[in-house]
Amino acid sequence: MDLPEDVKKLPARVPPTDEKADIACLVCRSRKVKCDRSLPHCTNCARLGLNCPGYDVETQTKSRIEIQKSAESIFKASGVEKRRVGSCSECRSSKHRCTRTRPTCRRCDVKGLACVYPDRPESNRFHGQPQVFPGGSEFQQFQVLNPIGDFEADRDLYHARNLPEQPSLRLKLVTAFFDRSYHLRCLDFIDRQAFMESFERDSIIQDFGEPVLLAVCALGARHLYLDYLFSIGSTAPAPDEFPGQPWAEKARNEVLSEMNNPTVQHLMAMVLLCDYSLRTDQNSLAFILVSFLYRVIRLLGLDEPNELLHSHDPAFTLQRNIENRLVWACFFIDLFMATAGEKNASWGNRVPNIPLPTQQSHRTIGSPKLYLSDIETVGVMQMTPNLDLSGIVLMTVRLRIKGLHLIRKQPQSLSVNICDPSSAFIKIIQQVETIYRLLPRHLRLDDDNIHNLKRNQSLGGVFFLHFLIHAAIFDLTRVSLPGFAFPIARAFQSVSTEFSSYCQQRCRFHAARAIDLVRKGLQHGRTPFDDMFTADAALEAIKILIIYNATVDPSPDISRHTWGDVQTTLQFFDLFHSSKDGPKSYMGTLLPLCYIFGFRDAAEPYRTKDPVSFTENPAELTGSAEVEHLSQFAPFRRARTNIKRSQSAGGSKTPSSQNEQLSLVMQPLLAY
């Protein structure tokens, strides 16, 4: 057998030393497991009976495909079969070799473990015992809503430059997009029925353009990859693992190569690519691409009324409704990227002068026309029942952004006091709560309706809407609590105690409802949390609940509820956000607050499980004025972080001490 040169030169095994290498070995990187970096060979390779390839820094430049090929050769040279498929869930989650014997493998038989093979439809890992978390509590068994088959066997195809040729795999990617992304962030501008009919005719490229297909498949691959990790009990995506990335890059290059002559199809592709960039933590790229969206809309005149003589032509009406939804998708992502940084928003205070998405407006001609500017005139009470999911999301996010702008204003700049019934502060609270009260039956999250939402593949979108509604209220009213040092917070120095108490109670109510959403969503797997905003909302909500308990009402009843909410949130972050950046960001923000405000016992198991540097991750509540009070999780600040990380990539980092002392003081709280 012809082996690569780097495999032929593998060193003979010698006893390990106490020294550690600076990088992980190639085999561990290919298997996506933590390498102990022992010299001269790592423990994982020794346990598997492999000749460890060592720690050659030149391997860092290898692509994932090259890494996988080298690892395959190392396994073959050592006479060991690389475990790819067929292992039982217990062996797969613990990274042990599995004999793959039926009905029970040797390791499970010896240890008395429940041996379950996930390649059988009825034996998903989460269909067995309930998931037990470090806090000791249990949640209902998880159920993977969309079985994904064997992702591992097709892994290389997801990193190839061209889409896979197999129609079945392409269909899986397209279906994953429509089932998981279509109802999020107003991405329903593609007519699903028309797209699938075009797919069946093999005319997608002619009808929608190759960039759209590439972007759809890239987003589908991201969902399939995360579902795969979830199904094997791993929630830590490899930092260099971006399934579908070559397709996204190819789509972006094709669109930009024709940027002098943009089309609606180019705009569709670029919106999807913005969403993919955000999902893969390429926030700086998304921030730049968003400006492209606005310019193309202006060039094509899509944000202006277009009531031509053909307005009663069904084909024209369908196309115009699709274009309107496309503009709203662009508007939404622009608002979300800018967050509350007015200087970052392409639209400024303008809104598109086109109708909002309404019920069944993809297919009907005479649907009612409602405009986002009608919030102040017609009112949300009349608008909400007629809007579909995207329309209500747009109305809610518009009110949330208005609230985020408001809390960044100086009290003296307001025309009326915030406690005045005519103030924008009071109006936003009333409007958002009216939306919540008038939500159509099919957009509610009661137990009876969740089954319908699963069947319609809109569960993630509706969870996102509910998180957004609650966040719109507690983002605004949190300024009534100590520590949330936004400029408008000073206005509470001149209001009555009754008004302050009202705002604090509204804030706590909606924060608690957000954690209730987390608790409810954890019963249904990954799907309720498909949108990245759910983690941001959960973190802000639990910060509010902790501060409220510490500064407003430390009664035993409130403390008991807050304790349960803290445990739920920690379990949520541990389950869905335990990648390298996950604990260092979400956990890294929450754990210091737990230690400061009396929830040390709840936090300790998680800090022990994945040590977090409290020096590198100080407790934070609000961002500084220099960053417009944006949190470190705001897309713009994340984009800035991406840039700084790239600029300093060549520098060396000093590892933090393992025995650092906690500096748990109140002062850092005002730095968020």
MARVEXFI-105447 format. One line per 2 residues: for each residue x, y, z of C-alpha. Coordinates in Angstrom, 2 decimals. Example, Ala and Ser with C-alpha at 12.3 -4.5 7.8 and 13.67 -1.06 7.14 Angstrom:
BEGIN
12.30,-4.50,7.80  13.67,-1.06,7.14;
END
This chain:
BEGIN
0.00,0.00,0.00  1.32,3.45,-1.01;
1.23,5.76,2.01  1.74,9.53,2.14;
5.20,10.68,3.17  3.93,12.22,6.42;
2.49,8.84,7.40  5.63,6.88,6.45;
7.68,9.08,8.77  5.57,8.50,11.87;
7.74,8.29,14.99  7.98,5.14,17.05;
6.17,5.26,20.36  8.19,6.39,23.35;
7.03,7.04,26.90  5.13,10.34,27.27;
6.54,13.33,29.14  4.92,16.12,31.15;
5.47,18.62,28.33  2.57,19.68,26.11;
2.44,20.56,22.43  0.98,23.85,21.22;
-1.51,22.30,18.78  -3.67,19.19,18.57;
-2.48,16.21,16.59  -3.87,15.61,13.12;
-5.84,12.50,14.12  -7.68,14.26,16.96;
-8.47,17.16,14.68  -9.92,14.80,12.09;
-12.03,13.07,14.77  -13.04,16.41,16.39;
-12.07,15.29,19.87  -10.02,17.09,22.49;
-6.32,16.23,22.22  -4.28,16.14,25.44;
-1.20,17.25,23.37  1.10,14.94,25.31;
4.62,14.55,23.95  5.69,12.70,21.93;
2.24,11.22,21.17  -1.24,11.90,22.47;
-3.21,9.56,24.71  -6.12,9.26,22.27;
-3.92,7.80,19.56  -2.30,5.41,22.03;
-5.72,4.21,23.22  -6.80,3.57,19.63;
-3.58,1.70,18.84  -2.38,4.33,16.36;
1.03,5.78,15.67  0.39,9.40,16.61;
1.48,11.71,13.75  2.80,14.25,16.25;
2.26,17.98,16.18  3.64,19.33,12.93;
2.58,22.99,12.63  2.53,22.64,8.83;
-0.62,20.52,9.13  -2.52,23.62,10.28;
-2.65,24.80,6.68  -4.24,21.58,5.43;
-7.85,21.59,4.32  -10.35,19.37,6.09;
-10.42,16.97,3.17  -6.63,16.64,3.30;
-6.76,16.11,7.07  -9.37,13.37,6.66;
-7.31,11.62,3.97  -4.14,11.73,6.07;
-6.05,10.38,9.07  -7.46,7.53,6.98;
-3.93,6.60,5.93  -2.71,6.65,9.54;
-5.50,4.30,10.59  -4.70,1.91,7.74;
-0.95,2.03,8.43  -1.62,1.10,12.05;
-3.91,-1.78,11.08  -6.91,-0.13,12.71;
-10.26,0.40,11.06  -11.45,3.98,11.43;
-14.85,4.12,13.11  -17.14,6.10,10.83;
-20.62,4.63,11.04  -22.46,1.95,12.91;
-21.23,2.56,16.46  -23.70,2.51,19.30;
-24.72,5.80,20.89  -22.80,5.21,24.13;
-19.50,4.46,22.36  -19.98,7.29,19.90;
-20.69,9.91,22.59  -17.73,8.77,24.72;
-15.39,8.43,21.69  -14.63,4.75,22.46;
-14.18,2.03,19.89  -17.32,-0.01,19.44;
-17.37,-3.71,18.50  -20.72,-3.01,16.77;
-22.07,-6.42,17.75  -25.81,-6.88,17.99;
-27.84,-6.62,20.09  -25.19,-5.32,22.54;
-21.61,-4.27,21.92  -18.85,-5.59,24.16;
-18.23,-2.31,26.06  -21.92,-1.78,26.89;
-22.27,-5.42,27.91  -19.30,-5.20,30.31;
-20.34,-1.86,31.79  -24.04,-2.63,31.94;
-24.93,0.31,29.66  -27.98,0.65,27.44;
-26.66,-0.23,23.99  -28.60,1.63,21.31;
-27.68,1.84,17.63  -28.82,5.16,16.11;
-28.95,3.81,12.56  -32.31,2.24,13.44;
-35.19,4.74,13.15  -36.66,3.74,16.49;
-33.43,3.94,18.45  -32.47,7.57,18.52;
-30.15,8.49,21.39  -32.74,10.73,22.94;
-35.50,8.10,22.92  -33.96,6.34,25.91;
-33.30,7.73,29.36  -33.98,11.42,30.00;
-30.97,13.68,29.58  -29.41,14.35,33.02;
-27.63,17.67,33.49  -24.94,18.73,35.96;
-27.55,20.53,38.06  -29.22,17.22,38.76;
-32.59,17.97,37.17  -34.06,16.16,34.20;
-36.00,17.22,31.15  -38.35,15.23,29.01;
-36.66,12.97,26.49  -35.42,14.79,23.42;
-36.77,13.83,20.07  -34.98,14.65,16.84;
-37.79,15.95,14.69  -36.10,15.43,11.35;
-34.02,12.23,11.07  -30.95,13.17,9.05;
-29.48,9.85,8.05  -25.76,9.40,8.16;
-24.07,12.81,7.92  -20.66,11.35,8.69;
-20.62,9.16,5.58  -21.21,12.19,3.34;
-19.03,14.64,5.26  -16.51,15.20,2.47;
-19.29,16.07,0.04  -20.35,18.97,2.27;
-16.88,20.49,1.91  -16.50,20.03,-1.84;
-16.59,23.09,-4.08  -19.52,21.81,-6.13;
-22.88,20.60,-4.92  -23.25,16.81,-4.63;
-24.56,15.19,-7.77  -26.85,12.74,-5.97;
-30.46,14.02,-6.26  -31.33,12.44,-2.89;
-28.63,14.41,-1.06  -29.57,17.64,-2.81;
-33.18,17.04,-1.84  -32.11,16.49,1.77;
-30.26,19.83,1.77  -33.16,21.73,0.17;
-35.68,20.14,2.52  -33.55,21.03,5.54;
-33.57,24.68,4.43  -37.33,24.85,3.99;
-38.02,22.93,7.21  -35.62,24.89,9.39;
-34.74,28.30,7.89  -37.74,29.18,5.76;
-39.86,30.51,8.65  -36.99,32.35,10.36;
-36.03,35.99,9.81  -38.55,36.56,6.98;
-36.77,34.16,4.61  -40.08,32.97,3.14;
-39.65,35.07,-0.01  -38.96,31.91,-2.04;
-42.18,30.22,-3.09  -41.66,26.71,-1.71;
-44.08,25.02,-4.09  -42.56,26.67,-7.16;
-39.05,25.89,-5.95  -39.79,22.20,-5.36;
-41.55,21.87,-8.71  -38.52,23.43,-10.36;
-36.30,21.03,-8.42  -38.28,18.05,-9.69;
-37.99,19.34,-13.28  -34.25,19.88,-12.76;
-34.67,23.51,-13.82  -33.64,25.24,-10.59;
-30.66,27.02,-12.14  -32.74,28.32,-15.03;
-35.66,29.40,-12.81  -33.86,30.70,-9.70;
-30.18,30.91,-10.61  -27.28,28.85,-9.32;
-26.37,31.27,-6.47  -29.81,30.79,-4.89;
-29.50,27.00,-5.05  -25.98,27.13,-3.60;
-27.07,29.40,-0.74  -30.14,27.27,0.03;
-28.01,24.13,0.18  -25.34,25.84,2.33;
-27.96,26.76,4.93  -29.45,23.26,4.73;
-25.99,21.76,5.30  -25.53,23.89,8.43;
-28.76,22.55,9.91  -27.93,18.95,9.01;
-24.49,19.29,10.59  -25.83,20.67,13.88;
-28.57,18.03,13.91  -25.92,15.38,13.40;
-23.88,16.68,16.34  -27.00,16.78,18.47;
-27.92,13.19,17.52  -24.54,11.84,18.67;
-24.54,13.81,21.91  -22.00,16.42,20.85;
-22.78,20.15,20.80  -19.30,21.42,19.99;
-18.87,22.24,16.29  -15.23,22.16,15.27;
-13.93,25.73,14.84  -12.88,24.99,11.24;
-15.95,22.90,10.36  -18.28,24.84,8.09;
-20.35,22.45,5.95  -21.54,24.23,2.82;
-18.92,26.99,3.09  -17.48,26.33,-0.42;
-20.99,26.63,-1.87  -21.61,29.90,-0.03;
-18.31,31.29,-1.30  -19.06,30.19,-4.84;
-22.51,31.80,-4.71  -21.08,35.03,-3.32;
-18.38,35.19,-5.99  -20.93,34.63,-8.75;
-23.20,37.40,-7.47  -20.37,39.89,-6.96;
-18.96,39.16,-10.41  -22.21,40.54,-11.84;
-22.75,43.33,-9.32  -22.88,45.90,-12.14;
-26.10,44.24,-13.34  -27.90,42.91,-10.24;
-31.15,40.97,-10.42  -33.86,39.88,-7.99;
-32.29,36.41,-7.97  -28.94,37.93,-6.95;
-30.68,39.73,-4.10  -32.33,36.50,-2.96;
-29.00,34.72,-2.89  -27.28,37.52,-0.99;
-29.95,37.61,1.75  -29.45,33.88,2.29;
-25.67,34.35,2.30  -26.00,37.05,4.98;
-27.92,34.58,7.12  -25.33,31.87,6.50;
-22.51,34.27,7.46  -24.23,35.09,10.75;
-24.76,31.40,11.49  -21.07,30.68,10.96;
-19.86,33.65,13.02  -18.73,35.61,9.98;
-20.38,38.74,11.30  -18.00,41.19,9.66;
-18.77,39.65,6.26  -22.52,39.82,6.94;
-22.22,43.46,8.01  -20.63,44.37,4.67;
-23.02,42.27,2.58  -26.05,43.94,4.18;
-25.08,47.26,2.59  -25.15,45.48,-0.79;
-28.79,44.53,-0.18  -29.92,48.10,0.37;
-28.14,49.43,-2.73  -29.61,46.73,-4.98;
-33.12,47.39,-3.64  -32.72,51.08,-4.45;
-31.35,50.33,-7.94  -34.21,47.96,-8.76;
-36.83,50.22,-7.17  -38.23,47.37,-5.10;
-39.00,49.53,-2.03  -41.49,51.71,-3.92;
-45.17,51.09,-4.77  -45.67,49.43,-8.13;
-49.39,49.43,-8.87  -49.29,48.99,-12.64;
-52.12,48.19,-15.00  -51.30,44.49,-14.59;
-52.21,44.57,-10.88  -55.04,42.07,-11.48;
-52.78,39.67,-13.32  -52.18,36.70,-10.96;
-48.65,36.12,-12.28  -47.71,39.77,-11.76;
-49.28,39.83,-8.30  -47.42,36.69,-7.26;
-44.10,38.11,-8.46  -44.72,41.43,-6.73;
-45.61,39.73,-3.45  -42.39,37.71,-3.65;
-40.41,40.88,-4.28  -42.11,42.61,-1.36;
-41.22,39.74,0.96  -37.66,39.88,-0.34;
-37.41,43.58,0.53  -38.77,42.92,4.00;
-36.19,40.16,4.50  -33.48,42.69,3.59;
-35.00,45.27,5.93  -35.16,42.77,8.77;
-31.54,41.67,8.52  -30.43,45.30,8.27;
-32.25,46.14,11.53  -30.85,43.08,13.25;
-27.28,43.75,12.14  -27.44,47.40,13.21;
-29.27,46.49,16.45  -29.53,49.90,18.12;
-26.56,51.50,16.40  -28.36,54.08,14.25;
-25.14,54.88,12.40  -24.97,51.26,11.22;
-28.46,51.08,9.73  -28.77,51.44,5.95;
-32.44,52.41,6.20  -32.05,54.97,9.00;
-35.54,55.88,10.19  -37.13,55.01,6.85;
-39.28,51.95,6.27  -40.11,50.41,2.87;
-43.24,51.90,1.39  -44.65,48.52,0.42;
-47.29,46.28,2.03  -46.37,43.97,4.87;
-46.69,40.20,4.36  -50.27,39.21,5.13;
-52.13,35.93,5.45  -51.80,33.89,2.24;
-50.49,36.91,0.33  -48.28,34.67,-1.79;
-51.30,33.33,-3.61  -54.11,35.91,-3.41;
-54.69,39.06,-5.40  -57.00,41.09,-3.20;
-55.25,40.64,0.14  -55.48,43.67,2.48;
-52.58,46.11,2.23  -51.04,47.06,5.54;
-47.90,49.16,5.91  -45.32,49.27,8.69;
-45.88,53.01,9.00  -49.51,52.22,9.91;
-48.44,51.20,13.43  -49.00,54.75,14.64;
-52.20,55.41,12.68  -54.12,52.17,12.16;
-52.64,50.58,15.29  -51.42,47.09,16.05;
-54.89,46.00,17.20  -56.22,46.08,13.64;
-53.00,44.99,11.97  -52.03,41.91,13.97;
-54.92,39.58,13.00  -54.32,40.18,9.27;
-50.55,39.65,9.21  -48.77,36.34,8.78;
-45.77,35.19,10.82  -43.28,37.36,8.90;
-45.54,40.41,9.09  -45.89,40.16,12.86;
-42.15,39.56,13.25  -41.46,42.73,11.25;
-43.90,44.78,13.30  -42.40,43.46,16.54;
-38.77,43.95,15.56  -39.57,47.50,14.45;
-41.01,48.27,17.90  -38.07,46.57,19.62;
-35.56,48.65,17.66  -37.51,51.82,18.51;
-37.22,50.83,22.16  -33.49,50.17,21.85;
-33.03,53.60,20.28  -35.12,55.19,23.02;
-33.10,53.84,25.95  -29.96,55.31,24.37;
-31.36,58.85,24.46  -30.62,61.39,27.17;
-33.65,62.17,29.39  -33.47,65.87,28.56;
-33.93,65.13,24.86  -37.41,63.64,25.40;
-40.46,65.82,24.73  -42.43,64.25,27.59;
-41.50,62.31,30.71  -41.26,58.54,30.23;
-44.11,57.99,32.70  -46.50,60.15,30.68;
-49.20,58.01,29.00  -48.38,59.67,25.67;
-44.67,58.90,25.89  -42.98,56.57,23.39;
-41.83,54.48,26.37  -45.40,53.66,27.43;
-46.69,53.30,23.87  -44.08,50.69,22.92;
-44.93,48.57,25.96  -48.65,48.77,25.19;
-48.20,48.03,21.48  -45.99,44.97,21.99;
-48.25,43.54,24.68  -51.24,44.09,22.39;
-49.49,42.09,19.67  -48.87,39.30,22.17;
-52.49,39.31,23.32  -53.89,39.26,19.77;
-51.61,36.61,18.26  -53.59,34.37,15.90;
-54.37,30.91,17.22  -51.87,29.22,14.89;
-48.99,31.33,16.23  -49.45,30.45,19.90;
-47.31,27.99,21.82  -49.84,26.05,23.83;
-49.40,22.29,23.95  -52.22,21.62,21.48;
-50.77,23.91,18.81  -47.15,22.76,19.09;
-48.05,19.52,17.31  -49.43,21.53,14.37;
-46.33,23.73,14.31  -44.10,20.66,14.13;
-46.15,19.25,11.28  -45.95,22.57,9.39;
-42.20,22.93,10.09  -42.82,26.37,11.62;
-41.97,25.57,15.25  -38.63,27.38,15.16;
-40.15,30.47,13.57  -42.94,30.75,16.13;
-40.51,30.25,19.04  -38.38,33.03,17.54;
-41.42,35.34,17.40  -42.25,34.72,21.06;
-38.65,35.30,22.15  -38.68,38.52,20.12;
-41.91,39.76,21.72  -40.68,39.22,25.27;
-37.28,40.71,24.45  -38.92,43.84,23.04;
-40.44,44.50,26.47  -37.59,43.55,28.78;
-34.98,45.26,26.58  -36.91,48.50,27.12;
-37.93,48.16,30.78  -34.61,46.78,32.11;
-33.43,50.39,32.48  -35.62,50.54,35.60;
-33.28,48.04,37.31  -29.97,48.94,38.95;
-26.89,48.20,36.86  -28.44,48.58,33.40;
-26.74,51.92,32.84  -28.30,53.13,29.60;
-28.57,56.92,29.22  -32.33,57.02,29.74;
-32.00,55.18,33.07  -31.40,58.54,34.73;
-35.02,59.47,33.92  -36.14,57.05,36.63;
-34.65,59.36,39.24  -37.58,61.72,38.71;
-40.49,59.29,38.41  -42.74,57.89,41.10;
-41.97,54.72,43.01  -45.17,53.22,41.64;
-44.04,53.73,38.03  -40.59,52.30,38.71;
-42.16,49.28,40.37  -44.53,48.83,37.42;
-41.63,48.81,34.94  -39.58,46.44,37.07;
-42.47,44.01,37.37  -43.19,44.12,33.62;
-39.50,43.54,32.96  -39.35,40.54,35.28;
-42.60,39.08,33.90  -41.36,39.02,30.31;
-37.88,37.84,31.27  -39.44,34.94,33.17;
-41.66,34.12,30.18  -38.54,33.97,27.99;
-36.98,31.39,30.31  -40.29,29.51,30.26;
-39.86,29.37,26.48  -36.42,27.82,26.98;
-37.92,25.28,29.36  -40.70,24.43,26.92;
-38.34,24.30,23.94  -35.97,21.89,25.64;
-38.69,19.26,25.37  -38.52,19.38,21.58;
-34.86,19.17,20.60  -32.96,21.74,18.53;
-35.78,23.05,16.37  -37.23,25.64,18.80;
-33.77,27.23,19.00  -32.94,27.26,15.28;
-32.63,31.04,15.36  -29.44,32.32,16.98;
-31.35,35.12,18.73  -32.91,32.67,21.18;
-29.61,32.31,23.06  -29.09,36.08,23.19;
-32.62,36.60,24.52  -32.20,33.84,27.12;
-28.97,35.37,28.40  -30.44,38.86,28.71;
-33.54,37.46,30.41  -31.61,35.53,33.05;
-29.40,38.55,33.77  -32.56,40.56,34.42;
-34.02,37.89,36.70  -30.79,37.66,38.73;
-30.52,41.44,39.15  -34.22,41.75,40.02;
-33.88,39.08,42.69  -30.75,40.72,44.12;
-31.86,44.34,44.10  -35.67,44.51,44.04;
-37.21,41.41,45.61  -34.95,38.91,47.42;
-37.92,37.09,48.97  -37.72,33.29,49.28;
-40.40,32.77,46.65  -38.66,34.95,44.03;
-35.29,33.44,44.93  -36.67,29.94,44.45;
-38.10,30.79,41.02  -34.89,32.53,40.01;
-32.84,29.51,41.08  -34.91,27.29,38.79;
-34.56,29.77,35.93  -30.78,29.90,36.41;
-30.57,26.11,36.27  -32.71,25.99,33.13;
-30.54,28.58,31.39  -27.29,26.88,32.37;
-28.62,23.59,31.05  -29.68,25.28,27.82;
-26.25,26.82,27.22  -24.53,23.59,28.17;
-26.63,21.59,25.72  -26.70,23.91,22.72;
-23.80,26.33,23.12  -20.81,24.34,24.35;
-18.48,25.04,21.44  -15.17,26.76,22.07;
-16.78,30.18,21.89  -20.02,29.08,23.56;
-19.03,28.67,27.21  -16.49,31.46,26.91;
-19.28,33.81,25.85  -22.70,32.75,27.13;
-21.47,30.71,30.07  -18.62,33.13,30.57;
-21.10,35.97,31.06  -23.61,34.09,33.17;
-21.32,32.20,35.58  -19.73,35.31,37.18;
-23.21,36.70,37.86  -24.18,33.42,39.50;
-21.15,33.60,41.79  -21.74,37.23,42.71;
-25.46,37.00,43.42  -25.83,33.79,45.38;
-26.20,31.06,42.73  -22.75,29.58,43.16;
-24.08,26.07,43.86  -26.05,26.08,40.60;
-23.04,27.34,38.63  -20.26,25.26,40.16;
-20.91,22.01,38.22  -20.67,23.91,34.94;
-17.51,25.79,35.85  -15.96,22.49,36.94;
-17.07,20.82,33.72  -15.67,23.53,31.45;
-13.47,26.02,33.33  -14.18,29.63,32.44;
-11.73,32.45,33.03  -13.48,35.11,35.09;
-10.65,37.48,34.24  -11.16,37.08,30.50;
-14.95,37.02,30.89  -15.95,39.58,33.52;
-19.59,39.87,34.49  -21.30,42.41,32.21;
-24.68,44.07,31.93  -24.48,46.95,29.47;
-21.92,47.98,26.90  -19.99,51.22,27.15;
-20.89,54.46,25.39  -17.93,53.92,23.02;
-19.78,50.95,21.50  -23.21,52.59,21.75;
-24.00,50.45,24.80  -24.20,47.34,22.60;
-23.72,44.01,24.32  -20.81,41.82,23.31;
-23.29,39.54,21.52  -24.72,42.27,19.27;
-23.90,41.45,15.64  -21.97,44.70,15.12;
-19.74,44.12,18.15  -19.24,40.53,17.05;
-18.23,41.86,13.63  -15.72,44.18,15.27;
-14.41,41.20,17.25  -14.02,39.20,14.00;
-11.90,41.99,12.55  -9.70,42.35,15.63;
-9.23,38.59,15.80  -8.15,38.49,12.16;
-5.76,41.40,12.63  -4.12,39.79,15.66;
-4.12,36.23,14.28  -0.35,36.33,13.81;
0.31,37.28,17.44  0.81,34.84,20.28;
-1.53,34.50,23.21  -0.50,33.88,26.76;
-2.54,31.04,28.23  -4.45,31.99,31.35;
-3.46,30.44,34.63  -5.39,27.39,35.73;
-5.39,28.61,39.35  -6.47,32.22,38.80;
-8.33,33.85,41.67  -11.87,35.10,41.19;
-12.24,38.83,41.17  -15.93,39.07,41.92;
-16.61,42.73,42.44  -19.59,44.81,41.44;
-17.66,47.29,39.29  -17.35,45.10,36.14;
-21.15,44.85,35.97  -21.29,48.35,34.53;
-18.98,47.49,31.65  -21.37,45.41,29.50;
END
